[in-house]
Amino acid sequence: MQASVTVTPDQLPELLLHVAVVRPVFLWGAPGIGKSSLVRTFADSLGLDCVTLLGTQLAPEDLIGVPQIVDGRSRFAPPELIARAQPYCLFLDELNAASPEVQKSFYTLILDRRIGSYEPPEGSVVIGAGNRATDNALARPMASALVNRMVHLHLRADVDDWLKWAAVNDIHPWVIRYLTQRPDHLWSAPPKTEAPFSTPRGWHMLSDALYSCGDDIDDTTLNVLATGTLTLGHASGFRAFVKTVRHAFDLDAVFKGDAAWPRDPADRDLLYFLAETMRARLVKELPGDREHTSASVRRFVLRAKSLLVELAEISVECAQLVIASDAEGVPVLPSWFLIEVSRDLPRLAARR
């Protein structure tokens, strides 16, 4: 399921507070963006135990229970995990990955808030979650009858929300600093092949591994950990960033003139990282309309063009990377800046 309207992690708790207490909610989103942890945090905020059932590990009887004889009649006894006396949050994780038979067993629970003769206590909430089929994740079509029994919310990864969370949840400083500079690397679309890809969960795993190894981690081990948790290009960028940290060398120093572009062939990964960081800086700092540029922005533009000249002397490829269009051929930098580059740096414009 796809949607043009999405919510951020910061927006989700308020929505759940008003919706999940009156109707079941299904939370859609890509793998690794924090759906499960957000639901558990929401349950904690209400003082509710969070009971998690994984759709991929369930059989119908795991929900409806087994029959027992009471007063000469049979009735189904729901499992103790579900049949509770106190209000709780029932989290149906990976619900759309469950078999059709398991999905059907949730119908009465989701619509009528009942399992056989058992009804969850007043104040209980039911929340489902799952990945989308487009994420190359395990997902089965959800029957329209089940879709129509829930309110559907679509979660997206948001770097500002994640960085605020990271600042108070002991995420490694290298990870926070890197994603502050490269917010576009927080998440990448799942690949069609079996390979690691960048997600908030992946960055969290890398952070834990960095703390375990210590800041004196060698480059070989860092490479193993980064490529084992992130998209290959993001892993390469992170390794180059760590090199800048260890050598007190960053793009700000280059802009201020306190450092020059690295020229050593052994530092080519560092040069690529700085070029990509410069590109991200230009995307963030340059206004869409040249008429609205302030004096400080004009000084920034002059310095950027001067640095592009210096960069092109070392590597035309890296300089070209700064001004290149995106994968669809759409320019990412303002047209007025690209026109100035074409005029002042024809060597780059001819290759763009």
PyMOL commands that set and color helices and strands:
alter all, ss='L'
color gray80, all
select helices_A, chain A and resi 12-19+35-45+55-57+60-64+95-97+100-105+107-112+133-135+144-147+159-167+173-181+183-185+200-213+219-227+232-246+251-256+265-285+290-292+295-314+316-323+335-344+346-349
alter helices_A, ss='H'
color red, helices_A
select strands_A, chain A and resi 25-28+49-54+66-70+73-77+88-93+125-130+151-154
alter strands_A, ss='S'
color yellow, strands_A
deselect
rebuild
show_as cartoon
